[in-house]
Amino acid sequence: MVFQPAYAGLLNSGELEKRVIQAQQRLETCDLCPRDCGINRNMGETGICGVGKRVWMNSYGPHHGEEGPLRGWRGSGTIFFSGCNLNCLYCQNADISQSLSGSKIEVETLAEVMLDLESRGCHNINLVSPTHVAAQIIQAVYLAAQRGLQSPLVYNTGGYDSLSTLKMLNGIIDIYMPDMKYSRAKVGEKYSSIPDYPIINQQAVKEMHWQVGDLVLDQQGIAERGLLIRHLVLPGDLAGSSDILSFLAEEISLNTYINIMDQYRPAYLAQRHSEINRRITLDEYRGVVDEAKKLGLTRLDKR
């Protein structure tokens, strides 16, 4: 069976054009993320993410460092957006997330980038830090789809996503790849300036899974549709990894594809906090992996 991206059906029915209009209206009193800044981005106003009407794109190109089902052998067509709705003190991409770097572009240019990545043979279009520019992404997908875009879309997010925006993306996004950073609210507030991260994150993951289900691979092992979770192990179990894994096992699916990441390193402002100013130990990492297997979550990413 020939793959058809989720948005193809919405384009043919006229629903995708309606979503574009809906998304643009939401920029007038922006509530795209749970920060709910309420500013008029169509008039150039900016909130916590720092981005107004036009998208800031840091870079794009085939990426061979993503999870196996995304990178394949031709790479994941990755677009790195500048700005973020999180303020993680240890962010390894702080030069992109905490400041606006790269180029300020129109949605027409973003559509061109999507088509270029597809023409270069990338397996998918991978939207990194998309939450604060979801409205512009929808418009760009509409323009690109009219010109024949057929690649699956990957929503590569920090996991602090509002249900209303996710519902607006239903039928547009093929693959959701959210972080699950914390299971403890106080930790999320201290290290990412988000007081309600766990509850918002878990609600978002439930909605994402309801939309796309477990990760589905084609005969060559390339992701076509579904949910892929990323969890970064933090020093001293600050992330509350066991509770996150239990949530996935009990409330999402034992067939959840999850990348338990071991690459934490002190970055950005981490040196100001002794408890996160170190790498994790091998025992800390193995403990989380063993817990996942104990819970029955055996679909783990292998690098």
N, C-alpha and C positions, 0 to 999 in steps of 0.2 A: 504494500500500500504506500502511495506517495504521500510524504509528510505535508500537511497543511497547517500553517501556524494558526494560533487561536484567533488572531485579529482578522484573518481572511474572511471569516464568516460575518464578522461585524461590519467589515468594509462593504461586502456585497449587499447586506441588508439595509445599509444606511445608518446603522446604529453607531458606527465609529465616528461619523461626522457629528452626531448628536453628543457624543462623549467629548469631542473637541470643544464644543460650545459650552458644555457644562464645566469643563476644566478651566476654561478661560474666565468664566464667571467667578469661579472660586478664588482666582487670583485677586479679585477686587477687594475681598476681605479675607485674606489668605488663612485657610484652615487645612492646608494640605497635610500637615503633620500634627501630632498632638500638642505641639507648642501653641498652636492656635493664636498666632500673632495678630491677626485681624487687620493687617495693613494692606494698602492697595498697591500690589506689585505691578499691576498694569500701568500705573502712573510712576513707576520707578522707585517706590518706597521699598525699604528692606527691613527684614526682621532679624531674628537670631541667626539664620543661615547666611545672611549677608547678600543674598541674590535677589535681584528685582525681576523685571520682566524677561530679560535676556539671560540665556544660559551661559555659565562660565565652564568651558571645557579645557581641562589641563592637557590631555593627550589622548590618543587613540591608536589602536593597532592590534595585530594578532598577539595574543598572550598565551605563552606556553607554560605558565606556572600555576594555572588554575587546577581544580579538581579534574581527575582523569576523564570523566564523562563530558566535561565541558571543553577541555583543551584538545582532546583527540590527537590527531597528527597534523592538523592544519591550524590549530590554535583557536582560542576563543576571541571573538571580535570585541575587544574591550574598549569602552569609552569611560574615561575617568573625568567625573564632574568635580569642579571645585566648590567649596562650601559644604556645610553639613549641619544637620539639626541636632547633633551631639557635640559635646565638648569633652572628649575623653582625654584625661591627663597624660595618658601613656600612648597616644595615637602615633603609630609609626608612619603615618602619612600626613602629619600636622601641617606640612608646607602646602598641602593641597586642601585639607579639610578645614583648617583654622584660618586660612587666608585665601583670597581669590587670586589664583595664578593661572596662566595660560591665556586663552582667548575668549573674549565675549562674543558670542555668536547668536545668529538668528535661528529660528527653528528650521528654516529652509536649509541652512548649512548642516544642522544636525541630521536632517533627513539624508543629505548627500553623504555624510559620514557613514550612516547605516548602510547605504547602498554600496559605498566603496568597500567596506569591510566584507560585505557579502560577495562582491565581485572578486575579492582576493581569496576566496575560498574558506573563510572562517566558518566554523560550525554553528555559530550563534552570534547574536548581538548582546553583549554583556554590559549592562548599565550599572556602573559602580557609583554608589552614593546617589541614588536617583530620587529619594523621597521628596526633597525640597524642590525638585524640578519635574515632578510627575506630570503636571499640566502641559509643560512644554514637550515632554516625551510623547504624550498622547498625540499632540498635533504633528510632531515629526513622524511618528509611525503612520499616521493617516496619509501624510504627503508621500512618504516612502512606499507605502503599500499601494498607492495609486500608480506608482511607477514600477511595481512588480516585486517589492520586497517579499521574501518567502522564508527568511531565517527565523528560528525560534528566538524569543526575547527572554533574557535572563534579568531578573530584578534583584540585583546584588546590593542588599540593604543592611544598614546597621541594626535593623529590627525594631526601631522606634517609629512605628507606622500606624496611622489612624485607620479605623475600620471603614470610614466613609470614603477615603481615598482608595483603599484596597477594593472596595465594592465598585468604584468607578473604573478600576483596572481589570475587573473580572471579564474574561473573554479577550483580553488584550495580551496579558502576560502568559507565557508558556511555562516558564521555570522560575519559581521563587527561591532565592538563596539568601535568607536572613541570618544575621548573627543572633545568637542567644547569649548575651553577655553576662547577665546576672540573674540570680534567683532571689536576691535580697535587696529590698528597696533602698536601705540606708547606704549600701555599697554603691549602687547605681547613682545615688545623689552625690556621694563624695567624689567619685572618680569620673563621672560623666555629666554631672550637673542635671540629672534627671531624677526627680523624686519618685516617679511611678513607673520606672522602666519594666520591672517584672510583669506586672499585670497587663500593661499595654502590649508588651512583647508577646506574652502568651496568647492574648486575644488575637493579635495579628497572625501568629503562627497557625492558630486554629482556622482562621479565615482563609489563609493561604492554602492550607491543606484541603479545606472544603472545596476550594476552587479547582485545584489542579491534582490533588491526590498524591500518592507516593511517586517517587521518581521512576519514570519509564525510559528505558534505553532501547535504541534500535539494535539491529542484528550485529552492528559493529561496535556496540558499547557506547554510543554517543547519546547524550541526553536529549529527549524530545519534549518531555513535559513532566511536571511534578515539583515536589518540594525537596530541597537540599539544605540541610542545616549546617551552619558553622558555629563551633564553640571554641573559644580561645581559653586555654587553661591559664589561670593567673596564679601568682605565688601565694602560698599559704591558703589555698582554696578560697580566695576572696570571691570568686565567681559563684560559689555554691554549686559546683558542677553536678553533684549527686542529685540535687533537687531538679535541675534542668533535665538530666537524663531520665529521671523518674517521670517527669511531666511528658516527655516524648513517648516513653514506653507505655504509659497508662492512658494518656489523653489524645495522643496523635496516632502513632502506629509503630508497631515493632519492626515494620519494614521501612522505617524512616532512614534515609541516606544521610549520614552525618560525618562531617569532617571535624575530628577532635584535634585541634591545632596545638603544636608544641613550640611555636616560634615567638612566644612572648619575649621581649627584651625591653629594658628601660629606655624609653624614648620620650621626646617632648618634655613634659614637666615631671616625669616620674622620679627624677633624682631628688625632688623635694619631699618625697614620701618614702621613708626607709623600708616600709613593708612591701613596696612594689619596685624598689630600686635594686632588683636582682632578676636573673633569669630563673625559670622554674627548674626543678631537679628532674632527673629521669624517673625517680620514684613517684614524684607528684604526677607526672604525665601518665606513667603506666597505671597508677592507681585509678585515674579517670577512665582509661581505656578498659581496664578490668571491670570496673563498675558497669560500664555500658554493656559489656558482654554478659555479665551476671544478670542484668535486667532483660536480656534477650535482644538487645540492639546490636546485631551482628553485621549490619550493612554499613561498615565503616570505610571511609576513604583510605586507600593505600597509596602512598607516594612512592 
